[in-house]
């Protein structure tokens, strides 16, 4: 499973691995600030999983700021709980 691989890949130091999960559904002006905030984190075992459920494809926008983020694009998902 690719998400498990994401977590295992972060297990190279003494700090426990952490995965930040970002669910976005056609975000507004605040999205750039959220991406910048995640990119600014200095936790050594941080992985980012972005789940894009909107109509607008955010892949390029996310990759530009968080190139190592795992991105799942599924516009059929409605709501954060389902993501």
Secondary structure, DSSP 4 states (H G I P E B T S, - for coil): -HHHHHHHTT-SSSSPPEEEEEEESS--TTHHHHHHHHHT---TTEEEEEEE-SSS--HHHHHHH-TT-EEEE-TT--STTT-
